[in-house]
Amino acid sequence: MRATVLLGILISSAALAQAPDSRFSAGGYFRIMARPDFQGGNGRLGYWNLNGRLMNEGPYAALEMKLDLLQAPPGTTEIWASLHARVEGGSVTTADSGNGNLINFRMSQLYARVGNVLAPNVVFQVGTLQYFFGDLGIYDMRPAQILDDTIGVSARYTTGPVDVLIAAGDSGFALRGLQYVPIATAGGMARVRIANYVELGGGGQVSVEPFVAGNRYSSYVTPGVEYEDFARKEVLRRFVERNPMLGADQFPLPVASQNTNVSWRVVGYLGFGGFGPIRWNNFFVRYQRLHPQNYYTDSFNGREVQVYTADLTRDRFALQLGNEMQLKLIPDRLDAVWSLLYGSDRDLKNTIQATEGNRTYMSTVLRLQLYFTRHVHWLLENAISQEESLNGNLFRTQYDSIFQNANGTPDTRGLQFGDSSLRRSWQLKTGIVLNPTGFGIYARPSIRLLYGFQYSNVHAAFGNAFVERLDQYDAFRPTGTISWHHLLSVEAEGWF
């Protein structure tokens, strides 16, 4: 459960810490499962975690390490320093197609912390800067997260119920990878706790990409590109057709964009609980503007050109709201977690093509856990979700549904796909849970024997190896619509 990995790591690190003078500590997380799929899928009920993480995720492992470089007596304001690293990835031998190959793992965190060096209760951090207010554990998501794409320096002041952080760094490698350009990022957050029953928090970050003349990865644009040609990846073809007297080698040269590449995000958090049946409730919100893209390679008649797309991709926005309530319905007998998720993705430049860049999605997940004994539990989880394309059809409801179309009319040049703009899914999962550590939906380690099913209005709405062609001479052509998907799973999950 990636979204609760860090919390589990921190808890387990503290619990497994050695004597106070020990300089090294480590903790981690794992999940492993056997989930054979006899319906041609990849061992997951659906495409992604919109119906909850349970039976929609694969294997995962993480290891967090801490080395105290300089220790301070507990409860004092003496100077201290520590080094932190985290390695994680989603592959285990024999459990997935990656077969545990280390290429599926990465060093996701590496940073040094120094406390009380310039002022008491101030901690400086150099390296990766990820900060999040909490988890939607049942979805494995962190909507209210900042600086996960930034490397640099931060200062965090904590005293009593108040927590404040400011940071600055570079997001170029996270956002552009091999097409690196410097992207200056600054951000911060504030959090306050009120009487142990309420927490309020908010934060954000802004990333600015300065133009670097002569750097082919900087914010250039190719002039005269129509969005439809960009969507079809036919920019070079249309240029040749419209300019028959010119060769592909006379394709327009990129010019500096008149707009500065900027992205940002704003997050908010409200937590409350500790009264009545409510253990704790987390509400998160995030609204962000995505960073413009750089270029792609277009080809026609054996020629290739780079099409710079900053001005075509700078108006992309994402909104996500999530709530998770943990409930104690009957003490030591029945607990529940109820979550809601809503998201909206908008690409304002794209008004013609059905993609996931213009969509809304929503879901609700309710998990009940009944305690037969302290260590033997029964789990029942129900999830309902809906995804809607805002630019027309995006989903195929039948095995023989149309492919490319224009408003449902077959059209090989159409920018819509399938015969529905909606994908609706229902998942139900149930089974026996063994928890050696006792009560609690999130108590770990857990061993689970589960059965789950998904019903969807969309054909084969799960990762699969089916062919989609309807060619009568294709031996693998589909012969019927698949609306139901069933799985059995034996799995183990824990922190250490």
N, C-alpha and C positions, 0 to 999 in steps of 0.2 A: 504494500500500500504506500506508493510513493509519497502521497500527500501527508502521511503521518510518520514517515521515516525519520525526519529530523527530530521530532518530539520524542519518538521512541529511543533514538540514539542518545539524546541528551539524558533521558531518564535512566537508560541502562548504563550509560557511562557513569552517572552519579552513583547508581546502585552498586556497580561493580568496581568502583574505585578502590584502589588498594590503600595502604596506610597513608596518613596525611602527608608523609614525606616522599611518597612515590611520585616520580616526575612524569611517568607515562601512563596513560589510560586509553582504552579503546572500547568502542561499542558498535553495534551494527544492527542490521535488519535483513531478513530473508523471507522469501515466499517461494514455494516449490509445489508443483502439482502434476498429477497424471490425469489428463482430461482427453481421452481418445474421442475423436469426432467421426462418427459413422455416417454423417450426412455430407461429407466432402468439405467441411470447414476447417478452420485452423485452431480449434479448441477453445474458442471464445463465443459466447452467446450472441453478441452483437458486434457492431463496428467499433464502438468506442464507449467511454464511460458515462454516456448520457443516462444510461439506466443503472448507474452505480458501478463501482469498481468490481464487486463480487462476480466472479465468473466471466468478467470482461477484460481481465488483465492476464498477462503471462508471468513467467518466473522473473524474479528480481532479487538482487543482493546489494548491500551497501556496507561499507566499513568506514567508520569515523574514528580518527586518531587525534590525540592531543598530547603534546609534550610541553611540560612546564619548564620554561627556560629560567624563570626567576619566580620563586614562591613567596607569598606573603602570608603571615598568620591570619587565620579566619577572623573576620570582624574588624580588621584594621584597615587603614588607608595607606599602607606601605606600598611601594612600587612592586608590580609584578609583571610578568611577560609570559606568553605562551604561543605555541605554534600549533595550527590545526590543519588537517587534511581530510578529505573525504573522497573515496573511490566508490563508484556505483555503476550498475549496468543491468541489462535485462536479458540475460541468457544463462542457461545452465545446461550442461551436457545431458543429452537424451531427453530434455524437457521441451526443447523448441528447435526451430530450424537452424539457429546459430550454434547449437551444440556447445555452448560455453566458451566460444571463441572470445579471446580478450579484446578483439576489435569492437565488441559490443559494450565495453566498459570504458569509463573515462574518469579522470580526476576532476570532479565537478567543483570542488572547493579546495582552496589553499590560501591561508591567510595567517598573519601574525597579529596578536593583540598585546597591547601594553596598557596597563591601568595605573592611574594616580600619578603619572609622570609629570604632568604640568598642573593638574588640579585634582583634588579629591573627587572620586565618583565619576571621573571621566575616563572612558576607555577608547583608545585609538585602535583602529583596525586597518591594516594594509594588506591588499591582495583582493580576492573576491569579496563582494560586499552584500550578497543576498540578504534581504530582510523580508519577513512576512508576518502578518498579524495572527495567523492561525490557519487551520485546515478545514476544508469540507471533507472529513475523513471518509464518508461513505461514497463520495465521488472521486476521491484521490485528486483533489484540486486545491489550489491556493489562489483564489481570485485577488485577494488584497496583498499583493507581493510587489516589491520594488527592488531595483538595483540587481536583479538576477542576471542581467546582461552587462554588468559593469565591473571593471577592475580598477582599483584606485585606493582612496583613503577615506575613512569616515571617523567621526567623533561622536560618541554616544554618552549622554549624561543621564544617570539614573539616581534618583533619590526618593525614597518612600514610594508614593503611588505614581510618580511622574517619570516618564521615559521620553527622551528627546534625542534624535539622531540627525546629523547632517553629513553629506557625503559628496564627493566629486571624483570623476574618473573618466575612463575611455570605454566606449561600447563598440568600437570598430570591428574587433575580431568576432564578437558575438553576433553582430547584425550582418556582417559582410563576409566573414570567413576568409577565403582565399582572395577575395576582392577587397582587401582591407583598405579602409581610409580612416583617418582619425575622426571619431564622433564624440565630442565632448558632452559629458553627462553630469548633471548635478541634481541632487534630490535630498529628501529628508522625510521625517515622520515625527509624530508626537502621539503619545499614548498616556492615558490617565486612568487609574483604578479608583473606584469609589466604594469604600466600605466593604470590599471583597464581594460585592454583589453585582457591580456594573463596571464595565470597561468601555472606554471610548477611544477611538484612534483614527488617524487620518494621515495621509502622506501623498507623495508624488515624485515624479522625476521629469526632467526635460533633457532631450538629446538634440544637439545641434551639430550639423556636419559642415564645417567650413569648406568652401570651394578651393581646390588645389589645382591651379592651371597646369596642364600637361600630364596630370595623373589620370590615366584612362579609367580608373575606378571612381573618379570624383563625379560630382553632380552635373554631368553633361546631359543633353537631350538631342534626339534626332529630330530635326524640323520636319513639319508637314506630315506627320504620321496620324492616320485616322484610327480611332479606337477599334473599329471593327476589323481593320487589317491587323492590328496588334493582337486582338482576341483570337483571330484565326491563324496567327503566325504566318501571314502572307504579305508582310510589308515589302520585301524585296520583289516579290512577284508583281504586286500592284505597281511598284515603281517602274519596272521594265515594261509592263503593259501600257502605262500612261505616258511613258517616254521612250517610244520604240527607237528613236534616233540616238539614244544614249545607252551606253553599256552599263553592266552592273558595277563596273569599277568606278563609275561616276555617281554612285549613290551618295546622297547628301552627307557631308561631314558633320559630326556632332558639334554642338555649340554649348557654351555654358548656360545653364538654366538661369532664368531671371528670378527664380524663387530659391530661397535657402531651404535645404533639406532639414526638416524639423520633425521630431516625434515626441510624444509625451504620454504620460498616464497619471491618473488621479485615482486614489484608492481610499476606501473608508471602512470602518469596522465598528460594530456594536456587539458587545458580549454582556450577557447577564445570566444569573442563575443562583442556585443555592437556596431556593425557597420552594415550598410546595413539592410537586413531583418533578420540577425542572432541575436537573443536575446543572446543565449549562446550555445556553443558546448562543450560537455564533451567527452573525449576519455580516456579509461582506459585499462590497460593491467595487467594481473597477470600470473606468471609462478611459479609453486610450486611442491615440492616433498612431497608426503604424508607420514605421519609417519607410520612405520611398525606396523602391528597388533600383538596381543599377542598369544592367543591360542583359539582353539575351542574344543568342546567335541565330539569325534567320538565314535560310538557304533557298535557292531556286536555280535549277539548271546547272547544278554543280558549283555554283558560286555561293560564298558565305559573306555576310556582313553583320556587324554588331549594331543592334537597335537599342538606343539609350532611352529608358522609359521612366525617368524620375517624374516628369510632369504627368504621366499617365497613371502613376501609382501612389501619388502623394495624398490623395483624399480617401484613405481607408481608415475606418473607425470600428471599434469593438466595445460593446457594453456587456458586462456580465454581473449578475446578482445571484447570490447564493445564501441559503439559510440552513442551518443544521441544529436541531433541538434534541438533546439527550434527556430521556425521561425515565424516572423510576416509578413504574406503574404499581407494582406490588413489591415491597422490599424483599430482596433475596429470593424472589420468585419470578418476576417478569420485568424486563427492561425494554425500552424502545429507543430507536433513533429515527427521526423524521426529517427529511431534507427536501428542499425545493431549489431548483436551478432555472434561471432564465438567461438567455443570451441573444444578442443582436449584432450581426456583422454587416457593415455597410461599405460598399465601394462606390463612391458618388460618381466616378468617371464611367463606371460600367452600368449602362442602362439597357443593354441589349442581350447580354449573355447570362444564362442560368449557371451560377457557380455557388460554391459555399462562401464566397466573399460577400454575397447579398442574401442573407437568410436570417431567420429567427429560430430559436430552439428553446424548449422548455421541458421540464420533467419533474416528477416527484418520486421519492423513494421512501418506503417505510420498512424498517427492519424491526422484528420482534425477536427477543431471545428469552425463552422459558427455561428456568433452572429446575431440572429434575432433582439434581443434587448439586453440591457446590462445584463439582467438576464435570458433570454430564449435562449438556444443554441441548435444547432444540431451537433451531434457527428457522425463521420464515421471513422472506423479503419479497416485497411486491414493488414493481417499478412500472411507471407509465410515462411515455415520452412522445414528443411531436417535434418534427423539424419541418420548416416551411421555406421553400425557395421564393425569393421576392421578385425574381426576374423570369418567372414561368416554370415550365416543367423541368425537373431534375432527376426524377426517379421512375423506374420501370416497375409497374405493379404486377405484370404477368411475364412468364418466360418468353412469350412471343410479342411483347410490347414493342412499339416502334422505337427506333434509336433517335437519329437526328430528326428534328421537326421544327416547325414554326407554329406555335400556338396549337399544337396537337395535329397539325397537318403534315404528313410525311414530306420531308425536305432534306435532301442530302447536304444542303448548305445551311440548314437551320442551326440556330445557336441555342436551341433547347434540346433536352435529352429525356426520352421516356414519355410517359403519359400522365404524370401527376406532379404537382408542386409540393405534395405533402408526403412525409414518411412518418407513420405512427407505429409505435412498438409497445408491446407489453411483455414484461419478463416476470417470472415467478421462480424463486429459488428456495429450497428447503432442505433440511438435513440435520444430522447429529453433529454436535461440536463437543470436543474434549478440551477443557481448559485446565491445565494443571495448577494455575495460579488462582483459580476460583472465579467468582462472579465478575461480570462486566462484559459488555459487548466488545469493547476494545482491549480487554485483558489478553495478554499474550504470554507464552506461545499458545497457539491453537492448532488442533488437528480437526479437520472437517471432512465429512463424507456428505456430499451434496448432490441433489438432482435439480436441474433447472431447465426451463423452457422459455422460448421467445416466440411470440406471434407478431407478425408485421404485415402491413398492407403492401409492402414492397417485396418483390421476388428476391429470395436468397439474401436477406439483409444481414449478412455476416461475412467475414473474411473467408474466401473460398477459392478453389482452383477450377471452377467451372468455366467453360468457354461460353461466350455470349452469342457467337455466330449462329444463325439459323439455317445455314447451308445444309441442304438435304444430303450432301455427300460428305459432311463432316461427321465422323464416327462419334464425336463427343458432343454433338449438338444437344441442347436441353430438350426434354420431352414433356415437362410438366412444371407448373409453378410451385415453388417452395415457400410456404408462408410460415411453417412451424420449424423450430430448431430445438433439438433436445440434447442435453449433455449430462453425463455423470462425471463427478470430480472428486478425487481424494487429494487433499492438499494440506500443507503445513505452513504456518506463518509465525514469525516471532521476532522479538528483539533480544539482543544479548549484549 
